[in-house]
Amino acid sequence: MATEGQAEVEAEVEWVVDSIAGFLRSPAWSIPILEFVEHKCEVFDDEEESKLSYTEIHQEYKALVEKLLDSYLKEVGINEDKFQEACMSPLAKTRTSQAILQPVLAAEDFRLFKEMMVQKNIEMQLQAIRIIQERNGVLPDCLTDGSDAYTETEEEEMKILREVLRKSKEEYDLEQERKRTNEAHDKLKLSDVAHKSPGHLNESAGAKESFEYSTKLLSGPEAKQKDISIRERSSVKLKEDIRKKAIGDGSEYVTKQGGLEGRGMTEEEEQRLLKKRILAAKLKEEVINKR
């Protein structure tokens, strides 16, 4: 029985450790912690003497950690005793667990907190230096001639670059949040479409049936016969118009040509020419009628 009880306790501790480790890897924890560290780390250096501002920043960090942890522990139902037990268990002492728990432990350990902030400050400076080198093609003089002193311009440039890096990260996080919101909105719209009222569906069905009935009428035998009759009448009328126009044009042409050519012809020649023109007009009419 004792062995079974101990196994249950160990299983519960393992679950608490895994749950906390999962939370510490999530954006709900990592984003606010990383923003705080990046924003505050620039005042930390590796000198042994600690400034008063370090202590004040550490207190702010501790309050942030407690707020985030308390919110999560209440959400999943882990009380303070279980949390402390999990942090003291062998599972939390492994190298991997210690690396994950470092931001939590730093809230209670000022020395660990200072080391973490100094390390982040160095990383931010190196990142800023790489950006300067990529932009200008060369490093600042203070980094190439062995001098430890920054000029005022270089110091200001480093601060600006650190701020740009922080702003870029904030914009990225906001963009990701906006995408998640849009995706949720799209899913909600799809859900609304899928749950439309029966009345609306009936109206749509009625409109569809009416459209299909109209289409059937337009494509049925009667409609086809009517369409053929219309096309035949149009064709006959078109031929008649062409025939009249051809006869008119031929007569007009004969008259004009007779008037023009008659001036130098005898009456017999004029009659012969007129007969030829009329015959040509009749032949043209026959050709048109055959079409």
C-alpha positions as CSV (number, residue, x, y, z in Angstrom):
1,M,0.0,0.0,0.0
2,A,2.8,2.4,0.9
3,T,4.5,1.6,-2.4
4,E,1.3,2.3,-4.3
5,G,0.8,5.6,-2.4
6,Q,4.4,6.6,-3.1
7,A,3.9,5.8,-6.8
8,E,0.8,8.0,-6.9
9,V,2.7,10.9,-5.3
10,E,5.6,10.6,-7.7
11,A,3.2,10.4,-10.7
12,E,1.5,13.6,-9.4
13,V,4.8,15.4,-9.0
14,E,5.8,14.3,-12.5
15,W,2.6,15.7,-13.9
16,V,3.1,19.0,-12.1
17,V,6.7,19.3,-13.3
18,D,5.6,18.5,-16.9
19,S,2.7,20.9,-16.7
20,I,4.8,23.8,-15.4
21,A,7.5,23.1,-18.0
22,G,4.9,23.2,-20.7
23,F,3.7,26.6,-19.5
24,L,7.2,28.0,-19.3
25,R,7.7,27.1,-23.0
26,S,4.4,28.7,-24.0
27,P,4.0,32.3,-25.4
28,A,1.8,33.2,-22.4
29,W,5.0,33.0,-20.3
30,S,7.9,33.6,-22.7
31,I,6.6,36.8,-24.4
32,P,6.1,39.0,-21.4
33,I,9.3,37.7,-19.7
34,L,11.4,38.2,-22.8
35,E,10.0,41.7,-23.3
36,F,10.8,42.6,-19.7
37,V,14.3,41.3,-19.9
38,E,15.2,42.9,-23.2
39,H,13.8,46.2,-22.1
40,K,15.6,46.3,-18.7
41,C,18.9,44.5,-19.4
42,E,20.7,47.5,-20.9
43,V,21.6,48.9,-17.5
44,F,23.2,45.7,-16.3
45,D,27.0,45.1,-16.6
46,D,29.3,42.5,-15.3
47,E,30.9,44.6,-12.5
48,E,30.8,43.0,-9.0
49,E,29.2,46.0,-7.4
50,S,25.4,46.0,-7.8
51,K,23.5,49.2,-8.2
52,L,20.3,50.2,-6.4
53,S,18.5,50.2,-9.8
54,Y,19.3,46.4,-10.1
55,T,17.4,45.7,-6.9
56,E,14.4,47.7,-8.0
57,I,14.3,46.0,-11.4
58,H,14.6,42.6,-9.7
59,Q,11.5,43.4,-7.5
60,E,9.6,44.3,-10.7
61,Y,10.6,41.0,-12.3
62,K,9.6,39.0,-9.2
63,A,6.1,40.6,-9.2
64,L,5.7,39.8,-12.9
65,V,6.8,36.1,-12.4
66,E,4.4,35.7,-9.4
67,K,1.5,37.2,-11.4
68,L,2.0,34.9,-14.4
69,L,2.6,31.8,-12.3
70,D,-0.4,32.4,-10.0
71,S,-2.7,32.9,-12.9
72,Y,-1.6,29.6,-14.5
73,L,-1.6,27.5,-11.3
74,K,-5.1,28.6,-10.5
75,E,-6.2,27.8,-14.0
76,V,-4.9,24.2,-13.8
77,G,-5.7,23.6,-10.1
78,I,-2.1,23.4,-8.7
79,N,-1.7,24.8,-5.2
80,E,1.4,26.4,-3.7
81,D,2.5,23.2,-1.8
82,K,2.3,21.0,-4.9
83,F,4.3,23.7,-6.8
84,Q,7.0,23.9,-4.2
85,E,7.2,20.1,-4.0
86,A,7.6,19.8,-7.7
87,C,10.4,22.4,-7.8
88,M,12.3,20.5,-5.0
89,S,11.8,17.1,-6.7
90,P,14.7,15.3,-8.5
91,L,12.8,15.8,-11.8
92,A,13.3,19.5,-11.5
93,K,17.1,19.1,-10.7
94,T,18.1,17.8,-14.2
95,R,20.1,20.1,-16.5
96,T,17.2,20.4,-18.9
97,S,14.7,21.3,-16.1
98,Q,17.1,23.8,-14.6
99,A,17.4,25.6,-17.9
100,I,13.7,25.8,-18.2
101,L,13.1,26.8,-14.6
102,Q,15.9,29.5,-14.6
103,P,13.6,32.4,-15.2
104,V,11.4,31.2,-12.3
105,L,14.4,30.6,-10.0
106,A,15.8,34.0,-10.9
107,A,12.8,35.7,-9.2
108,E,14.0,34.4,-5.8
109,D,17.8,34.5,-6.5
110,F,19.2,38.0,-7.1
111,R,22.6,36.7,-8.2
112,L,21.0,34.4,-10.8
113,F,18.8,37.2,-12.0
114,K,21.8,39.6,-12.4
115,E,23.7,36.9,-14.4
116,M,20.7,36.4,-16.7
117,M,20.3,40.2,-17.3
118,V,24.0,40.7,-18.0
119,Q,24.0,37.8,-20.4
120,K,21.0,39.2,-22.3
121,N,22.6,42.7,-22.4
122,I,25.7,41.1,-24.0
123,E,23.6,39.3,-26.5
124,M,21.7,42.4,-27.4
125,Q,24.9,44.4,-27.9
126,L,26.4,41.7,-30.1
127,Q,23.3,41.6,-32.2
128,A,23.4,45.4,-32.5
129,I,27.1,45.3,-33.6
130,R,26.3,42.7,-36.3
131,I,23.6,45.0,-37.6
132,I,26.0,48.0,-37.6
133,Q,28.5,46.0,-39.5
134,E,26.0,44.7,-42.1
135,R,24.7,48.3,-42.6
136,N,28.0,50.2,-42.7
137,G,30.4,47.4,-43.8
138,V,32.8,48.2,-40.9
139,L,32.8,48.0,-37.1
140,P,32.8,51.0,-34.9
141,D,36.3,52.3,-34.0
142,C,35.8,51.4,-30.3
143,L,35.5,47.7,-31.4
144,T,38.6,47.6,-33.6
145,D,41.3,49.7,-32.0
146,G,41.2,48.0,-28.6
147,S,39.5,50.9,-26.8
148,D,36.8,50.2,-24.3
149,A,35.1,53.6,-24.7
150,Y,32.2,54.3,-27.0
151,T,31.8,57.7,-28.5
152,E,28.5,59.4,-27.7
153,T,27.3,58.8,-31.3
154,E,28.0,55.1,-31.1
155,E,26.4,54.7,-27.7
156,E,23.3,56.4,-29.0
157,E,23.3,54.2,-32.0
158,M,23.5,51.1,-29.9
159,K,20.5,52.3,-27.8
160,I,18.5,53.0,-31.0
161,L,19.3,49.6,-32.4
162,R,18.2,47.9,-29.2
163,E,15.0,49.8,-29.2
164,V,14.4,48.9,-32.9
165,L,14.9,45.2,-32.1
166,R,12.4,45.4,-29.3
167,K,9.9,47.3,-31.4
168,S,10.3,44.8,-34.3
169,K,9.5,41.9,-31.9
170,E,6.4,43.7,-30.6
171,E,5.2,44.3,-34.1
172,Y,5.7,40.7,-35.0
173,D,3.8,39.6,-31.9
174,L,0.9,42.0,-32.7
175,E,0.8,40.7,-36.3
176,Q,0.6,37.1,-35.1
177,E,-2.2,38.1,-32.7
178,R,-4.0,39.8,-35.6
179,K,-3.7,36.7,-37.7
180,R,-5.2,34.6,-35.0
181,T,-8.1,37.0,-34.5
182,N,-8.8,37.0,-38.2
183,E,-8.7,33.2,-38.4
184,A,-11.2,33.0,-35.4
185,H,-13.4,35.5,-37.1
186,D,-13.4,33.5,-40.4
187,K,-14.3,30.3,-38.6
188,L,-17.2,32.1,-36.8
189,K,-18.5,33.3,-40.2
190,L,-18.3,29.8,-41.6
191,S,-20.2,28.5,-38.6
192,D,-23.0,31.2,-39.1
193,V,-23.4,30.1,-42.7
194,A,-23.7,26.5,-41.8
195,H,-26.5,27.2,-39.3
196,K,-28.8,29.4,-41.4
197,S,-32.5,29.4,-40.5
198,P,-34.8,26.9,-42.3
199,G,-36.9,29.9,-43.7
200,H,-33.9,31.2,-45.4
201,L,-33.1,27.8,-46.9
202,N,-36.7,27.4,-48.1
203,E,-36.5,30.8,-49.8
204,S,-33.3,29.8,-51.5
205,A,-34.9,26.5,-52.6
206,G,-37.9,28.3,-53.9
207,A,-35.8,30.7,-55.9
208,K,-33.8,27.8,-57.3
209,E,-37.0,25.9,-58.3
210,S,-38.4,29.1,-60.0
211,F,-35.1,29.6,-61.9
212,E,-35.1,25.9,-63.0
213,Y,-38.7,26.1,-64.2
214,S,-38.0,29.3,-66.2
215,T,-34.9,27.6,-67.7
216,K,-37.1,24.6,-68.6
217,L,-39.6,26.8,-70.4
218,L,-36.9,28.6,-72.3
219,S,-35.3,25.3,-73.3
220,G,-38.4,23.2,-74.1
221,P,-39.8,22.2,-77.5
222,E,-42.3,25.1,-77.7
223,A,-39.5,27.6,-77.0
224,K,-37.3,25.9,-79.7
225,Q,-40.1,26.0,-82.2
226,K,-40.8,29.6,-81.5
227,D,-37.1,30.4,-81.9
228,I,-37.0,28.6,-85.3
229,S,-40.1,30.6,-86.5
230,I,-38.5,33.9,-85.4
231,R,-35.3,33.0,-87.2
232,E,-37.1,32.0,-90.4
233,R,-39.2,35.2,-90.5
234,S,-36.0,37.2,-89.9
235,S,-34.3,35.4,-92.7
236,V,-37.2,35.9,-95.2
237,K,-37.4,39.6,-94.3
238,L,-33.7,40.0,-94.7
239,K,-33.8,38.4,-98.2
240,E,-36.7,40.6,-99.2
241,D,-34.9,43.8,-98.1
242,I,-31.8,42.7,-100.0
243,R,-33.8,41.9,-103.1
244,K,-35.6,45.3,-103.0
245,K,-32.4,47.1,-102.4
246,A,-30.7,45.2,-105.3
247,I,-33.6,46.0,-107.7
248,G,-33.6,49.6,-106.6
249,D,-29.8,49.9,-106.9
250,G,-29.9,48.2,-110.3
251,S,-32.6,50.5,-111.7
252,E,-31.0,53.5,-110.3
253,Y,-27.7,52.4,-111.7
254,V,-29.3,51.8,-115.1
255,T,-31.0,55.2,-115.1
256,K,-27.8,57.0,-114.1
257,Q,-25.6,55.1,-116.6
258,G,-28.2,55.5,-119.3
259,G,-28.4,59.2,-118.7
260,L,-24.6,59.6,-118.8
261,E,-23.9,57.2,-121.7
262,G,-27.0,58.2,-123.6
263,R,-25.5,61.5,-124.4
264,G,-23.2,59.8,-126.9
265,M,-25.4,56.9,-128.0
266,T,-28.3,56.3,-130.5
267,E,-31.8,55.4,-129.3
268,E,-31.3,51.8,-130.3
269,E,-28.0,51.5,-128.4
270,E,-29.7,53.0,-125.3
271,Q,-32.5,50.5,-125.5
272,R,-30.0,47.6,-125.8
273,L,-28.0,48.9,-122.8
274,L,-31.1,49.3,-120.7
275,K,-32.2,45.6,-121.4
276,K,-28.7,44.4,-120.4
277,R,-28.9,46.3,-117.1
278,I,-32.4,45.0,-116.3
279,L,-31.3,41.5,-117.1
280,A,-28.3,41.9,-114.8
281,A,-30.5,43.1,-112.0
282,K,-32.9,40.0,-112.5
283,L,-29.9,37.6,-112.4
284,K,-28.7,39.3,-109.2
285,E,-32.1,38.9,-107.6
286,E,-32.3,35.2,-108.5
287,V,-28.9,34.6,-106.9
288,I,-30.1,36.3,-103.8
289,N,-33.3,34.3,-103.6
290,K,-31.3,31.0,-103.9
291,R,-29.5,31.9,-100.7
